[in-house]
Amino acid sequence: MEKFDVCIVGAGAAGLMCAIESGRRGRSVLLLDHSKAPAEKIRISGGGRCNFTNLDIRPERFLSQNPHFAKSALSRYTQFDFIDMVARHNIPYHEKTLGQLFCDSSAKDIINMLLEEAQAAGVELRLNTSVDTVSRDDGFRLSTTGGHVKAQSLVIATGGKSIPKMGATGWGYQIARQFDLPLVDTRPGLVPLTFAEQDLQQTKPLAGVSVQARVSTPQIGFDEGLLFTHRGLSGPSILQISSYWREGDEVFVDLAAGENTFDTLRTARGQKGRVSLAKALAQIVPARLAEQILGDVPLKGNLADQSDSNLQTLHARVHRWAVKPVGSEGYRTAEVTLGGVDTAALDAKTMAVRKLPNLFFIGEVVDVTGWLGGYNFQWAWSSGWAAGQVA
């Protein structure tokens, strides 16, 4: 039986960061992953350019049953600490929008950086290796497809259920249950929303149309792009709101964020009254969407034919479109998994299980989920770093 100080299961963002930090402390570290390549979710993220962090990381932009849990790790290993590592490796990057940082070239730059750091720290990485069983005596014993391993500390960094084609499973939750840890119900997050068939009859013809929108619930709103799809709605604003949406809830959509449709059309009515209402509205939203809105209201004729009341009705339809999704695209396309290991069972400073201080859970497997835009990678870096200081 091979012996290590630390065994980390999951060679993704959190697992690699933890391995690096543990190895730097002189610990013997074994990093296992059942996939044939490490960090597959890093590779595909950000359209292949990896939105590796955000300049405006704030604890309130993370969802958890304990909204204070993430504060310790995020404050002790910040976005600027990770940016410093990126800079040391001379990886060119840029800010795209809303503080989101992307590699100029490829997400592989981040993967190679982490692998180089892990190698320098003496980490042993084994791929194509699954863990069959885990047991505990004076440490942890793991039966793997590559043999038996014993470790003083065990770190679970296996992520959630999102994007199963990349190898995601619920294995980390099984280990949590094995050691009697509480779990918060999981559900897909940062995911497109889907409509019932009767609503799709109205929106499906708009598939491919995109607008700058404000999408909101009574609690929160996001101003970003929205995309009509054959199954419902997608785009950054929808992905963001999906983490807050629950089945049965309405979502309110401003289809022309920053515009005032009533004022614009009333002004145009006084100047170009003979212009058709459809043509005038198409100056505010895409023409296909304008036609669909006018059929829904419904209003016809030229601008000169419209009363202020008609224009107010149109304004309301454009700026407060109420929709009730019936579901989401699910884990197949979800970028993250909401819920997971209950933070009440973990030490916020070390990510260790309170009753089993040599067992750690980090990254997406924990009930901490960030906004779209580099927040979840930062949680992986920060939680992995925190565990790596003590594991």
QUINOR-V310942 format. One record per backbone hydrogen bond with DSSP energy under -0.5 kcal/mol. NH is the residue of the N-H (numbers start at 1). CO is the residue of the C=O. E is the energy in kcal/mol with one decimal. If there is no record, write none. Layout:
# QUINOR-V310942
nh=<NH | NH>
co=<CO | CO>
e=<E | E>
This chain:
# QUINOR-V310942
nh=<2 | 4 | 5 | 6 | 7 | 8 | 9 | 10 | 10 | 12 | 16 | 17 | 18 | 19 | 20 | 21 | 22 | 23 | 24 | 25 | 25 | 26 | 27 | 29 | 30 | 31 | 31 | 32 | 32 | 33 | 39 | 43 | 44 | 45 | 45 | 47 | 48 | 49 | 49 | 50 | 52 | 52 | 53 | 55 | 57 | 61 | 62 | 63 | 67 | 69 | 71 | 72 | 74 | 75 | 76 | 77 | 82 | 83 | 84 | 85 | 86 | 87 | 88 | 89 | 90 | 91 | 92 | 94 | 96 | 96 | 100 | 101 | 102 | 103 | 103 | 104 | 105 | 107 | 109 | 110 | 111 | 112 | 113 | 114 | 115 | 116 | 117 | 118 | 119 | 120 | 121 | 122 | 123 | 124 | 125 | 126 | 128 | 129 | 130 | 132 | 132 | 133 | 135 | 137 | 140 | 141 | 142 | 143 | 144 | 144 | 145 | 147 | 149 | 150 | 151 | 152 | 153 | 154 | 155 | 156 | 157 | 157 | 163 | 166 | 167 | 168 | 169 | 173 | 174 | 175 | 176 | 177 | 178 | 179 | 180 | 181 | 184 | 187 | 189 | 190 | 193 | 194 | 195 | 199 | 200 | 201 | 202 | 203 | 204 | 206 | 207 | 208 | 209 | 211 | 213 | 213 | 214 | 215 | 215 | 216 | 217 | 222 | 224 | 224 | 226 | 227 | 228 | 229 | 233 | 234 | 237 | 238 | 238 | 239 | 240 | 241 | 242 | 243 | 243 | 244 | 245 | 248 | 249 | 251 | 252 | 253 | 254 | 255 | 255 | 257 | 257 | 259 | 264 | 265 | 266 | 267 | 268 | 269 | 270 | 271 | 272 | 275 | 277 | 280 | 281 | 282 | 283 | 284 | 285 | 290 | 291 | 292 | 293 | 294 | 295 | 296 | 297 | 298 | 299 | 303 | 304 | 305 | 306 | 311 | 312 | 313 | 314 | 315 | 316 | 317 | 318 | 319 | 320 | 321 | 322 | 323 | 323 | 326 | 327 | 329 | 333 | 334 | 335 | 335 | 336 | 338 | 338 | 340 | 341 | 342 | 345 | 346 | 347 | 348 | 351 | 353 | 353 | 354 | 356 | 359 | 360 | 361 | 362 | 365 | 366 | 367 | 368 | 369 | 371 | 375 | 376 | 378 | 379 | 380 | 381 | 382 | 383 | 384 | 385 | 386 | 387 | 388 | 389 | 389 | 390 | 391>
co=<148 | 150 | 28 | 28 | 153 | 30 | 155 | 8 | 32 | 10 | 12 | 13 | 14 | 15 | 16 | 17 | 18 | 19 | 20 | 21 | 22 | 23 | 22 | 27 | 6 | 29 | 124 | 8 | 30 | 126 | 11 | 39 | 40 | 41 | 42 | 44 | 45 | 45 | 46 | 45 | 50 | 101 | 101 | 99 | 54 | 58 | 59 | 369 | 65 | 66 | 68 | 69 | 70 | 71 | 72 | 73 | 78 | 79 | 80 | 81 | 82 | 83 | 84 | 85 | 87 | 86 | 90 | 102 | 94 | 100 | 97 | 53 | 94 | 49 | 50 | 92 | 92 | 48 | 106 | 107 | 107 | 108 | 109 | 110 | 111 | 112 | 113 | 114 | 115 | 116 | 117 | 119 | 118 | 29 | 123 | 31 | 35 | 33 | 128 | 130 | 143 | 143 | 141 | 139 | 151 | 135 | 149 | 133 | 142 | 147 | 130 | 144 | 142 | 2 | 140 | 4 | 5 | 358 | 7 | 360 | 9 | 155 | 331 | 163 | 164 | 163 | 160 | 170 | 170 | 171 | 172 | 173 | 174 | 175 | 177 | 176 | 340 | 338 | 336 | 239 | 233 | 327 | 231 | 196 | 196 | 197 | 199 | 199 | 200 | 203 | 204 | 228 | 206 | 226 | 211 | 224 | 254 | 213 | 222 | 252 | 220 | 215 | 213 | 222 | 211 | 234 | 209 | 232 | 193 | 227 | 225 | 225 | 235 | 235 | 236 | 237 | 238 | 239 | 240 | 241 | 241 | 325 | 246 | 323 | 216 | 321 | 214 | 253 | 318 | 212 | 254 | 256 | 260 | 261 | 262 | 263 | 264 | 265 | 266 | 267 | 268 | 272 | 301 | 276 | 277 | 278 | 280 | 281 | 281 | 286 | 287 | 288 | 289 | 290 | 291 | 292 | 293 | 294 | 294 | 275 | 273 | 302 | 303 | 307 | 308 | 309 | 310 | 311 | 312 | 313 | 314 | 315 | 316 | 253 | 320 | 251 | 321 | 194 | 194 | 192 | 330 | 330 | 189 | 190 | 189 | 187 | 336 | 184 | 365 | 182 | 342 | 343 | 352 | 346 | 347 | 356 | 359 | 345 | 353 | 356 | 154 | 351 | 156 | 362 | 363 | 341 | 366 | 63 | 61 | 371 | 371 | 374 | 375 | 376 | 377 | 378 | 379 | 380 | 381 | 382 | 383 | 384 | 385 | 386 | 387 | 387>
e=<-1.9 | -2.5 | -0.9 | -2.4 | -2.4 | -3.0 | -2.9 | -0.7 | -3.4 | -0.5 | -2.5 | -2.0 | -2.6 | -2.5 | -2.4 | -2.2 | -2.7 | -2.6 | -2.1 | -0.9 | -0.7 | -2.0 | -1.7 | -0.6 | -2.6 | -0.5 | -3.2 | -3.0 | -0.6 | -1.7 | -2.1 | -1.9 | -1.7 | -0.9 | -0.6 | -0.7 | -1.2 | -0.6 | -1.1 | -2.6 | -1.8 | -0.7 | -0.7 | -2.4 | -0.8 | -2.0 | -1.5 | -3.9 | -0.6 | -1.6 | -1.3 | -0.7 | -2.3 | -1.9 | -1.6 | -2.2 | -1.6 | -2.4 | -1.9 | -1.4 | -2.3 | -2.6 | -2.3 | -1.4 | -1.9 | -2.1 | -0.7 | -2.4 | -0.6 | -2.9 | -2.4 | -2.2 | -2.7 | -2.6 | -0.7 | -2.8 | -0.5 | -2.9 | -1.7 | -0.8 | -1.7 | -3.0 | -2.0 | -2.4 | -2.5 | -2.5 | -2.4 | -2.5 | -2.5 | -2.3 | -1.4 | -1.5 | -2.6 | -2.7 | -0.7 | -3.0 | -3.0 | -2.4 | -0.5 | -0.6 | -3.2 | -1.3 | -2.5 | -1.3 | -2.6 | -3.0 | -3.2 | -2.3 | -0.7 | -2.5 | -2.2 | -1.6 | -2.6 | -2.8 | -2.4 | -1.2 | -2.3 | -2.7 | -2.6 | -3.1 | -2.8 | -0.7 | -3.3 | -2.0 | -2.2 | -1.0 | -0.5 | -0.7 | -1.5 | -1.9 | -1.8 | -2.5 | -2.4 | -1.6 | -1.9 | -2.8 | -3.6 | -1.3 | -2.5 | -0.6 | -1.9 | -2.8 | -2.3 | -0.6 | -2.1 | -1.4 | -1.0 | -1.6 | -3.2 | -2.3 | -2.1 | -2.8 | -2.9 | -2.1 | -0.6 | -2.5 | -1.7 | -0.5 | -2.5 | -2.8 | -2.8 | -2.4 | -1.4 | -0.8 | -2.7 | -2.5 | -2.7 | -2.7 | -2.2 | -3.0 | -2.5 | -0.5 | -0.6 | -2.5 | -2.5 | -2.1 | -2.0 | -0.7 | -1.1 | -1.5 | -1.6 | -0.6 | -2.5 | -3.1 | -2.9 | -2.5 | -3.0 | -0.8 | -3.0 | -1.3 | -0.6 | -2.3 | -2.6 | -2.6 | -2.4 | -2.3 | -2.2 | -2.2 | -1.3 | -0.9 | -3.9 | -1.8 | -2.7 | -2.4 | -2.7 | -1.7 | -1.3 | -2.0 | -2.2 | -2.6 | -2.3 | -1.8 | -2.6 | -2.3 | -1.8 | -1.2 | -1.9 | -0.8 | -1.4 | -2.6 | -2.7 | -1.0 | -2.0 | -2.1 | -2.3 | -2.1 | -2.3 | -2.5 | -2.4 | -1.8 | -2.1 | -2.8 | -2.2 | -2.7 | -0.7 | -2.8 | -0.6 | -2.3 | -1.3 | -2.1 | -1.3 | -1.5 | -0.8 | -1.7 | -1.7 | -2.9 | -0.5 | -2.0 | -2.8 | -2.4 | -1.9 | -1.7 | -2.7 | -0.6 | -3.1 | -0.7 | -3.2 | -2.6 | -0.7 | -2.5 | -2.6 | -1.8 | -2.2 | -0.8 | -1.6 | -2.3 | -2.7 | -2.2 | -1.3 | -0.5 | -0.6 | -1.9 | -1.9 | -1.8 | -2.8 | -3.0 | -2.8 | -2.1 | -2.4 | -2.4 | -2.2 | -2.0 | -0.9 | -0.8 | -1.5 | -2.8>
